[in-house]
Amino acid sequence: MVDNITSDEILKEVEQVDLQELLDRSLHETSSDKKELFHALYTYALGQRQKDIISAPGFDI
């Protein structure tokens, strides 16, 4: 039930999903609404992983 889960918990779950799986779902989904949802989830998860890499010690731009 949605009432028992916070948006932060949902986002934490999304961060754990395999990026390739999210990308595949966004590319091959037949429903345009679901395609947009999976694309947004992929973009969010990718951005979070990039932030983690960029903020790691020793990463210099």
Biopython code that builds the backbone (N, CA, C, O; Angstrom):
import numpy as np
from Bio.PDB.StructureBuilder import StructureBuilder

atoms = [
    (1, "MET", "N", (0.841, -1.176, 0.000)),
    (1, "MET", "CA", (0.000, 0.000, 0.000)),
    (1, "MET", "C", (0.888, 1.242, 0.000)),
    (1, "MET", "O", (1.882, 1.295, 0.725)),
    (2, "VAL", "N", (0.547, 2.205, -0.782)),
    (2, "VAL", "CA", (1.356, 3.405, -0.956)),
    (2, "VAL", "C", (1.426, 4.246, 0.311)),
    (2, "VAL", "O", (2.419, 4.942, 0.526)),
    (3, "ASP", "N", (0.417, 4.202, 1.138)),
    (3, "ASP", "CA", (0.397, 5.007, 2.362)),
    (3, "ASP", "C", (1.535, 4.653, 3.309)),
    (3, "ASP", "O", (1.932, 5.477, 4.133)),
    (4, "ASN", "N", (2.057, 3.452, 3.204)),
    (4, "ASN", "CA", (3.070, 2.985, 4.151)),
    (4, "ASN", "C", (4.494, 3.176, 3.662)),
    (4, "ASN", "O", (5.430, 2.778, 4.354)),
    (5, "ILE", "N", (4.689, 3.768, 2.499)),
    (5, "ILE", "CA", (6.038, 3.931, 1.961)),
    (5, "ILE", "C", (6.268, 5.402, 1.619)),
    (5, "ILE", "O", (5.386, 6.080, 1.093)),
    (6, "THR", "N", (7.460, 5.869, 1.926)),
    (6, "THR", "CA", (7.789, 7.268, 1.642)),
    (6, "THR", "C", (8.456, 7.386, 0.276)),
    (6, "THR", "O", (8.943, 6.402, -0.280)),
    (7, "SER", "N", (8.469, 8.584, -0.245)),
    (7, "SER", "CA", (9.133, 8.819, -1.521)),
    (7, "SER", "C", (10.632, 8.521, -1.416)),
    (7, "SER", "O", (11.233, 8.037, -2.374)),
    (8, "ASP", "N", (11.231, 8.804, -0.269)),
    (8, "ASP", "CA", (12.654, 8.497, -0.080)),
    (8, "ASP", "C", (12.912, 6.994, -0.165)),
    (8, "ASP", "O", (13.922, 6.562, -0.721)),
    (9, "GLU", "N", (11.995, 6.202, 0.387)),
    (9, "GLU", "CA", (12.136, 4.745, 0.317)),
    (9, "GLU", "C", (12.014, 4.253, -1.119)),
    (9, "GLU", "O", (12.746, 3.355, -1.533)),
    (10, "ILE", "N", (11.103, 4.832, -1.870)),
    (10, "ILE", "CA", (10.944, 4.453, -3.280)),
    (10, "ILE", "C", (12.217, 4.769, -4.054)),
    (10, "ILE", "O", (12.704, 3.946, -4.829)),
    (11, "LEU", "N", (12.753, 5.969, -3.836)),
    (11, "LEU", "CA", (13.964, 6.363, -4.559)),
    (11, "LEU", "C", (15.159, 5.493, -4.176)),
    (11, "LEU", "O", (15.986, 5.170, -5.029)),
    (12, "LYS", "N", (15.257, 5.114, -2.915)),
    (12, "LYS", "CA", (16.340, 4.219, -2.491)),
    (12, "LYS", "C", (16.235, 2.876, -3.213)),
    (12, "LYS", "O", (17.247, 2.310, -3.627)),
    (13, "GLU", "N", (15.021, 2.374, -3.361)),
    (13, "GLU", "CA", (14.803, 1.115, -4.085)),
    (13, "GLU", "C", (15.228, 1.257, -5.544)),
    (13, "GLU", "O", (15.882, 0.372, -6.096)),
    (14, "VAL", "N", (14.858, 2.365, -6.159)),
    (14, "VAL", "CA", (15.200, 2.601, -7.568)),
    (14, "VAL", "C", (16.706, 2.641, -7.744)),
    (14, "VAL", "O", (17.227, 2.142, -8.742)),
    (15, "GLU", "N", (17.408, 3.227, -6.793)),
    (15, "GLU", "CA", (18.870, 3.314, -6.878)),
    (15, "GLU", "C", (19.526, 1.935, -6.875)),
    (15, "GLU", "O", (20.656, 1.795, -7.344)),
    (16, "GLN", "N", (18.847, 0.922, -6.361)),
    (16, "GLN", "CA", (19.411, -0.423, -6.273)),
    (16, "GLN", "C", (19.131, -1.271, -7.525)),
    (16, "GLN", "O", (19.744, -2.323, -7.707)),
    (17, "VAL", "N", (18.220, -0.823, -8.377)),
    (17, "VAL", "CA", (17.844, -1.588, -9.561)),
    (17, "VAL", "C", (18.953, -1.492, -10.606)),
    (17, "VAL", "O", (19.607, -0.458, -10.738)),
    (18, "ASP", "N", (19.152, -2.567, -11.336)),
    (18, "ASP", "CA", (20.148, -2.621, -12.404)),
    (18, "ASP", "C", (19.813, -1.582, -13.477)),
    (18, "ASP", "O", (18.700, -1.564, -14.001)),
    (19, "LEU", "N", (20.776, -0.719, -13.801)),
    (19, "LEU", "CA", (20.548, 0.324, -14.796)),
    (19, "LEU", "C", (20.153, -0.250, -16.156)),
    (19, "LEU", "O", (19.299, 0.306, -16.846)),
    (20, "GLN", "N", (20.771, -1.352, -16.532)),
    (20, "GLN", "CA", (20.461, -1.943, -17.831)),
    (20, "GLN", "C", (19.005, -2.392, -17.886)),
    (20, "GLN", "O", (18.351, -2.264, -18.921)),
    (21, "GLU", "N", (18.503, -2.912, -16.784)),
    (21, "GLU", "CA", (17.098, -3.338, -16.736)),
    (21, "GLU", "C", (16.158, -2.147, -16.917)),
    (21, "GLU", "O", (15.179, -2.230, -17.659)),
    (22, "LEU", "N", (16.457, -1.047, -16.241)),
    (22, "LEU", "CA", (15.628, 0.148, -16.403)),
    (22, "LEU", "C", (15.702, 0.690, -17.824)),
    (22, "LEU", "O", (14.687, 1.100, -18.387)),
    (23, "LEU", "N", (16.887, 0.695, -18.399)),
    (23, "LEU", "CA", (17.044, 1.176, -19.771)),
    (23, "LEU", "C", (16.274, 0.291, -20.742)),
    (23, "LEU", "O", (15.560, 0.794, -21.609)),
    (24, "ASP", "N", (16.414, -1.011, -20.605)),
    (24, "ASP", "CA", (15.694, -1.932, -21.484)),
    (24, "ASP", "C", (14.189, -1.741, -21.385)),
    (24, "ASP", "O", (13.489, -1.730, -22.397)),
    (25, "ARG", "N", (13.693, -1.589, -20.155)),
    (25, "ARG", "CA", (12.247, -1.395, -19.976)),
    (25, "ARG", "C", (11.801, -0.088, -20.619)),
    (25, "ARG", "O", (10.722, -0.025, -21.210)),
    (26, "SER", "N", (12.624, 0.959, -20.510)),
    (26, "SER", "CA", (12.245, 2.252, -21.099)),
    (26, "SER", "C", (12.270, 2.209, -22.623)),
    (26, "SER", "O", (11.509, 2.918, -23.280)),
    (27, "LEU", "N", (13.127, 1.393, -23.171)),
    (27, "LEU", "CA", (13.226, 1.305, -24.630)),
    (27, "LEU", "C", (12.186, 0.381, -25.247)),
    (27, "LEU", "O", (11.740, 0.614, -26.371)),
    (28, "HIS", "N", (11.796, -0.661, -24.528)),
    (28, "HIS", "CA", (10.954, -1.699, -25.125)),
    (28, "HIS", "C", (9.524, -1.738, -24.599)),
    (28, "HIS", "O", (8.731, -2.576, -25.029)),
    (29, "GLU", "N", (9.190, -0.854, -23.685)),
    (29, "GLU", "CA", (7.825, -0.828, -23.146)),
    (29, "GLU", "C", (6.859, -0.355, -24.227)),
    (29, "GLU", "O", (7.155, 0.591, -24.957)),
    (30, "THR", "N", (5.716, -1.006, -24.331)),
    (30, "THR", "CA", (4.740, -0.626, -25.359)),
    (30, "THR", "C", (3.826, 0.505, -24.894)),
    (30, "THR", "O", (3.343, 1.285, -25.715)),
    (31, "SER", "N", (3.589, 0.599, -23.618)),
    (31, "SER", "CA", (2.753, 1.676, -23.077)),
    (31, "SER", "C", (3.590, 2.950, -22.975)),
    (31, "SER", "O", (4.663, 2.942, -22.372)),
    (32, "SER", "N", (3.111, 4.027, -23.555)),
    (32, "SER", "CA", (3.889, 5.273, -23.518)),
    (32, "SER", "C", (4.033, 5.808, -22.096)),
    (32, "SER", "O", (5.071, 6.377, -21.759)),
    (33, "ASP", "N", (3.009, 5.635, -21.255)),
    (33, "ASP", "CA", (3.113, 6.078, -19.868)),
    (33, "ASP", "C", (4.192, 5.305, -19.116)),
    (33, "ASP", "O", (4.989, 5.896, -18.387)),
    (34, "LYS", "N", (4.218, 3.989, -19.291)),
    (34, "LYS", "CA", (5.221, 3.171, -18.621)),
    (34, "LYS", "C", (6.610, 3.454, -19.192)),
    (34, "LYS", "O", (7.599, 3.455, -18.459)),
    (35, "LYS", "N", (6.678, 3.691, -20.493)),
    (35, "LYS", "CA", (7.957, 4.021, -21.128)),
    (35, "LYS", "C", (8.540, 5.285, -20.494)),
    (35, "LYS", "O", (9.727, 5.335, -20.174)),
    (36, "GLU", "N", (7.697, 6.304, -20.316)),
    (36, "GLU", "CA", (8.139, 7.547, -19.684)),
    (36, "GLU", "C", (8.552, 7.320, -18.238)),
    (36, "GLU", "O", (9.544, 7.883, -17.774)),
    (37, "LEU", "N", (7.796, 6.501, -17.532)),
    (37, "LEU", "CA", (8.127, 6.200, -16.134)),
    (37, "LEU", "C", (9.494, 5.527, -16.034)),
    (37, "LEU", "O", (10.335, 5.952, -15.241)),
    (38, "PHE", "N", (9.722, 4.485, -16.828)),
    (38, "PHE", "CA", (11.002, 3.783, -16.759)),
    (38, "PHE", "C", (12.151, 4.661, -17.216)),
    (38, "PHE", "O", (13.263, 4.537, -16.704)),
    (39, "HIS", "N", (11.902, 5.547, -18.170)),
    (39, "HIS", "CA", (12.944, 6.478, -18.603)),
    (39, "HIS", "C", (13.303, 7.436, -17.462)),
    (39, "HIS", "O", (14.478, 7.717, -17.226)),
    (40, "ALA", "N", (12.281, 7.934, -16.757)),
    (40, "ALA", "CA", (12.530, 8.832, -15.632)),
    (40, "ALA", "C", (13.277, 8.114, -14.507)),
    (40, "ALA", "O", (14.187, 8.682, -13.904)),
    (41, "LEU", "N", (12.895, 6.874, -14.225)),
    (41, "LEU", "CA", (13.584, 6.103, -13.187)),
    (41, "LEU", "C", (15.034, 5.837, -13.588)),
    (41, "LEU", "O", (15.934, 5.929, -12.753)),
    (42, "TYR", "N", (15.265, 5.507, -14.857)),
    (42, "TYR", "CA", (16.623, 5.274, -15.358)),
    (42, "TYR", "C", (17.463, 6.545, -15.210)),
    (42, "TYR", "O", (18.594, 6.498, -14.725)),
    (43, "THR", "N", (16.906, 7.667, -15.629)),
    (43, "THR", "CA", (17.622, 8.939, -15.567)),
    (43, "THR", "C", (17.969, 9.296, -14.122)),
    (43, "THR", "O", (19.076, 9.757, -13.842)),
    (44, "TYR", "N", (17.032, 9.086, -13.214)),
    (44, "TYR", "CA", (17.276, 9.366, -11.797)),
    (44, "TYR", "C", (18.398, 8.466, -11.254)),
    (44, "TYR", "O", (19.343, 8.954, -10.634)),
    (45, "ALA", "N", (18.288, 7.167, -11.487)),
    (45, "ALA", "CA", (19.276, 6.219, -10.959)),
    (45, "ALA", "C", (20.662, 6.497, -11.543)),
    (45, "ALA", "O", (21.664, 6.433, -10.830)),
    (46, "LEU", "N", (20.715, 6.800, -12.820)),
    (46, "LEU", "CA", (21.996, 7.111, -13.457)),
    (46, "LEU", "C", (22.605, 8.369, -12.846)),
    (46, "LEU", "O", (23.800, 8.405, -12.556)),
    (47, "GLY", "N", (21.789, 9.394, -12.654)),
    (47, "GLY", "CA", (22.270, 10.635, -12.048)),
    (47, "GLY", "C", (22.812, 10.423, -10.646)),
    (47, "GLY", "O", (23.832, 11.004, -10.278)),
    (48, "GLN", "N", (22.132, 9.590, -9.859)),
    (48, "GLN", "CA", (22.596, 9.302, -8.500)),
    (48, "GLN", "C", (23.938, 8.587, -8.525)),
    (48, "GLN", "O", (24.819, 8.894, -7.723)),
    (49, "ARG", "N", (24.098, 7.645, -9.431)),
    (49, "ARG", "CA", (25.374, 6.921, -9.508)),
    (49, "ARG", "C", (26.489, 7.840, -9.977)),
    (49, "ARG", "O", (27.625, 7.722, -9.518)),
    (50, "GLN", "N", (26.177, 8.753, -10.888)),
    (50, "GLN", "CA", (27.184, 9.707, -11.340)),
    (50, "GLN", "C", (27.611, 10.624, -10.193)),
    (50, "GLN", "O", (28.796, 10.925, -10.044)),
    (51, "LYS", "N", (26.650, 11.066, -9.388)),
    (51, "LYS", "CA", (26.989, 11.899, -8.229)),
    (51, "LYS", "C", (27.915, 11.161, -7.281)),
    (51, "LYS", "O", (28.865, 11.744, -6.759)),
    (52, "ASP", "N", (27.644, 9.874, -7.053)),
    (52, "ASP", "CA", (28.489, 9.070, -6.168)),
    (52, "ASP", "C", (29.909, 8.981, -6.697)),
    (52, "ASP", "O", (30.870, 9.087, -5.934)),
    (53, "ILE", "N", (30.043, 8.789, -7.993)),
    (53, "ILE", "CA", (31.370, 8.669, -8.600)),
    (53, "ILE", "C", (32.118, 9.991, -8.536)),
    (53, "ILE", "O", (33.292, 10.031, -8.166)),
    (54, "ILE", "N", (31.437, 11.067, -8.895)),
    (54, "ILE", "CA", (32.078, 12.368, -8.922)),
    (54, "ILE", "C", (32.497, 12.841, -7.525)),
    (54, "ILE", "O", (33.501, 13.539, -7.378)),
    (55, "SER", "N", (31.737, 12.463, -6.514)),
    (55, "SER", "CA", (32.068, 12.896, -5.151)),
    (55, "SER", "C", (33.064, 11.963, -4.466)),
    (55, "SER", "O", (33.460, 12.226, -3.330)),
    (56, "ALA", "N", (33.473, 10.900, -5.115)),
    (56, "ALA", "CA", (34.425, 9.971, -4.520)),
    (56, "ALA", "C", (35.806, 10.614, -4.389)),
    (56, "ALA", "O", (36.220, 11.385, -5.254)),
    (57, "PRO", "N", (36.510, 10.298, -3.315)),
    (57, "PRO", "CA", (37.860, 10.829, -3.153)),
    (57, "PRO", "C", (38.743, 10.426, -4.334)),
    (57, "PRO", "O", (38.705, 9.288, -4.801)),
    (58, "GLY", "N", (39.528, 11.379, -4.797)),
    (58, "GLY", "CA", (40.442, 11.086, -5.888)),
    (58, "GLY", "C", (39.857, 11.333, -7.267)),
    (58, "GLY", "O", (40.571, 11.213, -8.263)),
    (59, "PHE", "N", (38.583, 11.674, -7.354)),
    (59, "PHE", "CA", (37.993, 11.970, -8.652)),
    (59, "PHE", "C", (38.177, 13.451, -8.913)),
    (59, "PHE", "O", (37.624, 14.291, -8.204)),
    (60, "ASP", "N", (38.954, 13.763, -9.928)),
    (60, "ASP", "CA", (39.238, 15.156, -10.278)),
    (60, "ASP", "C", (38.753, 15.432, -11.702)),
    (60, "ASP", "O", (38.970, 14.646, -12.624)),
    (61, "ILE", "N", (38.108, 16.547, -11.839)),
    (61, "ILE", "CA", (37.653, 16.949, -13.176)),
    (61, "ILE", "C", (38.637, 17.940, -13.741)),
    (61, "ILE", "O", (38.458, 18.417, -14.861)),
]
sb = StructureBuilder()
sb.init_structure("model")
sb.init_model(0)
sb.init_chain("A")
sb.init_seg("    ")
for serial, (resi, resn, name, xyz) in enumerate(atoms, 1):
    if name == "N":
        sb.init_residue(resn, " ", resi, " ")
    sb.init_atom(name, np.array(xyz, "f"), 0.0, 1.0, " ", f" {name:<3s}", serial, name[0])
structure = sb.get_structure()
